[in-house]
Amino acid sequence: MLTVHIISDSIGNTAKDVVKAALVQFSYSDARYKVLKNSNVSTKERIESIVENIEKDDVIVQTLVDRELAEYTKRIAEEKGIKVIDLLSGMLNIFEEKLEVKPENNPGLIRRMGTEYFKRVDALEFAVKYDDGKDINGLKEADVVILGVSRTSKTPLSLYLANRNIKVMNVPIVQDLILPEQLYEVKRKIIGLTNSVEQLNKLREQRLKTLGVDQGTDYTDELQIFEELEYALEIMEKIGCPVIDVQNKAIEETAEIIINIMRERGLEV
């Protein structure tokens, strides 16, 4: 039986897949070989203990980003007459030459990149699910909760922050509509948004124009907007949350302010 010993500074799944893809070309049944993974290898001592227990007829497949460790594995394995297949070193050398950039030599980077990707997807799905107060059940899971009247950039901010792996719930403040009591249980997470009457008027008129709706409504009436803003500020003052005036601010600028507030409050960013 052929035994393939994988030595990896990460999990070793990539090397395992490559080994299986190669062996299948020889009509090699699973019963005639086995693959043993040695994951998270980061020291010469660990390499020595692994190689010490490997038979001469076995094969080592390594994916060690650290070149010194990779060379060390080859040297002590070859002293025992063990064949070593290095899946990374040659590739890194060629890419370094062609790209004229030094590799980061950062073990497990692919895995962490994958983890970051899935965290981002999770945050984006969360932002969509809990957009505009559609569902209040995500309060405890949310990293931050944004409050504001209509057209204060709650949704764009939620999606922008989601791209930074932050789970955002946004809740609209509607005049004379009582907010859920659960909000007061997560006061530390809440950040309010406000704007000027004039800018909100323009934004709402543009919104109605886009929707093909008559603009002569309370939604765009300046007095109505003023009363909405005053009501919203009263709510935010009652909650005791910080308030950001988004007037003439880019989404990115407001997002950075929110992130800084989160850090000051010890919230996860």
C-alpha positions as CSV (number, residue, x, y, z in Angstrom):
1,M,0.0,0.0,0.0
2,L,1.2,3.5,-0.9
3,T,1.1,5.9,2.0
4,V,1.1,9.6,1.1
5,H,2.0,12.0,4.0
6,I,0.8,15.5,3.6
7,I,2.8,18.2,5.4
8,S,1.0,21.5,5.4
9,D,1.2,24.8,7.4
10,S,-2.6,25.0,6.9
11,I,-5.3,22.4,6.8
12,G,-3.9,20.4,3.9
13,N,-7.1,19.8,2.0
14,T,-5.7,21.3,-1.2
15,A,-2.8,18.9,-1.2
16,K,-5.1,16.0,-0.4
17,D,-7.3,16.9,-3.4
18,V,-4.3,17.1,-5.7
19,V,-3.0,13.8,-4.5
20,K,-6.4,12.1,-5.2
21,A,-6.7,13.8,-8.6
22,A,-3.2,12.4,-9.5
23,L,-3.8,8.8,-8.2
24,V,-7.1,8.4,-10.0
25,Q,-5.1,8.6,-13.3
26,F,-3.5,5.2,-12.4
27,S,-6.8,3.4,-11.8
28,Y,-5.6,3.2,-8.2
29,S,-8.4,2.1,-5.9
30,D,-8.8,3.7,-2.5
31,A,-8.0,0.4,-0.8
32,R,-4.4,0.5,-2.3
33,Y,-3.4,3.8,-0.8
34,K,-4.0,6.1,2.1
35,V,-3.4,9.8,2.7
36,L,-2.3,11.0,6.1
37,K,-2.6,14.8,6.8
38,N,-0.2,16.7,9.1
39,S,-1.8,20.1,9.4
40,N,-0.6,23.4,10.9
41,V,3.1,22.4,10.7
42,S,5.2,25.4,11.6
43,T,8.4,24.2,13.3
44,K,11.5,22.1,12.4
45,E,10.9,20.0,15.5
46,R,7.4,19.1,14.2
47,I,8.8,18.2,10.8
48,E,11.5,16.0,12.3
49,S,8.9,14.1,14.4
50,I,6.8,13.5,11.3
51,V,9.6,12.4,9.0
52,E,11.0,10.1,11.7
53,N,7.9,8.0,11.5
54,I,7.7,7.8,7.7
55,E,8.8,4.7,5.8
56,K,11.3,4.9,2.9
57,D,8.7,3.7,0.4
58,D,6.2,6.3,1.5
59,V,5.8,9.7,-0.2
60,I,5.7,13.2,1.2
61,V,3.6,15.9,-0.4
62,Q,4.2,19.3,1.1
63,T,2.5,22.7,0.9
64,L,4.7,24.7,3.1
65,V,4.8,28.4,2.3
66,D,7.8,29.1,4.5
67,R,10.7,28.3,2.2
68,E,13.2,27.5,4.9
69,L,10.8,24.9,6.4
70,A,10.1,23.5,2.9
71,E,13.8,23.1,2.2
72,Y,14.4,21.6,5.6
73,T,11.7,19.0,4.9
74,K,13.3,18.0,1.6
75,R,16.7,17.7,3.1
76,I,15.9,15.5,6.1
77,A,13.5,13.4,4.0
78,E,16.0,12.8,1.2
79,E,18.6,11.7,3.9
80,K,16.2,8.8,4.6
81,G,15.6,8.2,0.9
82,I,12.0,9.5,1.0
83,K,10.6,11.1,-2.1
84,V,9.2,14.7,-1.6
85,I,6.7,16.4,-3.8
86,D,6.7,20.1,-3.2
87,L,3.5,21.7,-4.6
88,L,4.3,25.3,-3.7
89,S,7.9,26.2,-3.8
90,G,8.5,26.0,-7.6
91,M,5.2,27.8,-8.3
92,L,6.1,30.6,-5.8
93,N,9.5,31.0,-7.3
94,I,8.2,31.4,-10.9
95,F,5.4,33.8,-9.8
96,E,7.9,35.9,-7.8
97,E,10.1,36.2,-10.9
98,K,7.3,37.1,-13.3
99,L,5.4,39.4,-10.9
100,E,8.6,41.0,-9.5
101,V,6.9,40.9,-6.1
102,K,7.9,38.9,-3.0
103,P,5.3,36.4,-1.7
104,E,3.8,37.1,1.7
105,N,4.7,33.7,3.0
106,N,1.6,33.8,5.1
107,P,0.4,30.2,6.0
108,G,-3.4,29.6,5.8
109,L,-4.0,32.8,3.8
110,I,-6.4,31.0,1.3
111,R,-8.4,29.6,4.2
112,R,-8.7,33.0,5.9
113,M,-9.6,34.6,2.5
114,G,-12.4,32.1,2.2
115,T,-13.6,32.8,5.7
116,E,-13.7,36.5,5.1
117,Y,-15.7,35.9,1.9
118,F,-18.3,33.9,3.7
119,K,-18.5,36.4,6.5
120,R,-19.2,39.1,4.0
121,V,-21.9,37.1,2.3
122,D,-23.5,36.5,5.7
123,A,-23.4,40.2,6.5
124,L,-25.0,41.1,3.2
125,E,-27.7,38.6,3.6
126,F,-28.3,39.9,7.1
127,A,-28.5,43.5,5.8
128,V,-31.1,42.6,3.2
129,K,-33.2,40.4,5.6
130,Y,-33.3,43.1,8.3
131,D,-33.6,46.1,6.0
132,D,-36.1,48.9,6.9
133,G,-37.4,47.2,10.1
134,K,-39.0,44.3,8.2
135,D,-38.0,41.9,10.9
136,I,-37.0,42.9,14.5
137,N,-35.8,39.4,15.5
138,G,-32.2,40.0,14.4
139,L,-31.5,42.7,17.1
140,K,-29.3,40.5,19.2
141,E,-27.3,39.2,16.3
142,A,-26.8,42.7,14.7
143,D,-23.4,44.3,15.2
144,V,-25.0,47.8,14.9
145,V,-28.5,49.1,14.5
146,I,-29.2,52.3,12.5
147,L,-32.2,54.5,13.1
148,G,-33.5,57.4,10.9
149,V,-36.4,58.8,9.0
150,S,-36.9,58.0,5.4
151,R,-34.1,58.9,2.9
152,T,-31.3,59.3,5.5
153,S,-29.2,56.6,3.7
154,K,-30.0,53.8,6.0
155,T,-30.0,51.0,3.4
156,P,-27.0,52.1,1.4
157,L,-25.0,52.4,4.7
158,S,-26.2,49.0,5.8
159,L,-25.0,47.4,2.5
160,Y,-21.7,49.4,2.6
161,L,-21.0,48.2,6.1
162,A,-21.9,44.7,5.2
163,N,-19.1,44.7,2.7
164,R,-16.9,45.4,5.7
165,N,-18.3,42.2,7.3
166,I,-20.5,44.2,9.7
167,K,-24.1,42.9,10.3
168,V,-26.4,45.9,10.2
169,M,-30.1,46.2,11.0
170,N,-31.7,49.5,10.0
171,V,-35.0,50.6,11.5
172,P,-37.1,53.5,10.1
173,I,-38.5,56.2,12.5
174,V,-42.1,57.0,11.4
175,Q,-43.9,59.9,13.2
176,D,-46.3,58.7,15.9
177,L,-45.3,55.1,15.3
178,I,-44.0,53.5,18.5
179,L,-40.7,51.7,18.0
180,P,-40.3,48.1,19.3
181,E,-39.4,48.0,23.0
182,Q,-36.6,45.5,22.2
183,L,-34.6,48.4,20.8
184,Y,-34.0,49.7,24.3
185,E,-32.4,46.4,25.2
186,V,-29.6,47.0,22.7
187,K,-29.1,50.8,23.2
188,R,-25.3,50.4,23.0
189,K,-25.6,49.2,19.4
190,I,-27.8,52.0,18.2
191,I,-26.7,54.9,16.0
192,G,-29.1,57.6,14.8
193,L,-29.0,59.4,11.4
194,T,-30.4,62.9,10.7
195,N,-30.4,65.3,7.8
196,S,-31.5,68.8,6.9
197,V,-35.1,69.6,5.9
198,E,-33.9,71.0,2.5
199,Q,-31.8,68.0,1.6
200,L,-34.4,65.5,2.6
201,N,-37.0,67.4,0.6
202,K,-34.8,67.1,-2.6
203,L,-34.0,63.4,-2.0
204,R,-37.7,62.6,-1.5
205,E,-38.8,64.5,-4.5
206,Q,-36.2,62.7,-6.6
207,R,-37.4,59.4,-5.2
208,L,-41.0,60.1,-6.1
209,K,-40.0,61.3,-9.5
210,T,-38.1,58.0,-10.1
211,L,-41.2,56.1,-9.0
212,G,-43.5,58.2,-11.2
213,V,-45.5,59.4,-8.2
214,D,-47.2,62.8,-7.7
215,Q,-44.8,64.9,-5.7
216,G,-47.5,67.0,-4.0
217,T,-47.7,64.8,-0.8
218,D,-46.9,65.0,2.9
219,Y,-43.8,62.9,2.1
220,T,-42.1,66.0,0.5
221,D,-43.8,68.7,2.5
222,E,-41.1,70.7,4.4
223,L,-43.1,71.3,7.5
224,Q,-43.9,67.6,7.7
225,I,-40.2,66.7,7.2
226,F,-39.3,69.1,10.0
227,E,-41.8,67.5,12.4
228,E,-40.5,64.0,11.4
229,L,-36.9,65.1,12.2
230,E,-37.9,66.6,15.5
231,Y,-39.7,63.5,16.4
232,A,-36.8,61.3,15.4
233,L,-34.4,63.4,17.5
234,E,-36.7,63.0,20.5
235,I,-36.6,59.2,20.1
236,M,-32.8,59.2,19.7
237,E,-32.4,61.4,22.8
238,K,-34.6,59.0,24.8
239,I,-32.5,56.0,23.7
240,G,-29.3,58.0,24.4
241,C,-27.6,57.0,21.1
242,P,-25.1,59.1,19.1
243,V,-26.6,61.0,16.2
244,I,-24.8,61.6,12.8
245,D,-25.8,64.4,10.6
246,V,-25.5,62.9,7.1
247,Q,-26.0,66.1,5.2
248,N,-23.5,66.5,2.4
249,K,-21.6,63.4,3.6
250,A,-20.6,60.5,1.3
251,I,-21.7,57.0,2.3
252,E,-18.1,56.1,2.9
253,E,-17.6,59.1,5.3
254,T,-20.6,58.3,7.4
255,A,-19.6,54.6,7.4
256,E,-16.2,55.5,8.9
257,I,-17.9,57.6,11.6
258,I,-20.1,54.6,12.5
259,I,-17.1,52.2,12.6
260,N,-15.2,54.7,14.9
261,I,-18.3,54.9,17.2
262,M,-18.5,51.1,17.3
263,R,-14.9,50.8,18.2
264,E,-15.2,53.5,21.0
265,R,-18.2,51.5,22.4
266,G,-16.3,48.2,22.2
267,L,-18.6,46.7,19.6
268,E,-17.2,44.1,17.2
269,V,-16.0,45.6,13.9
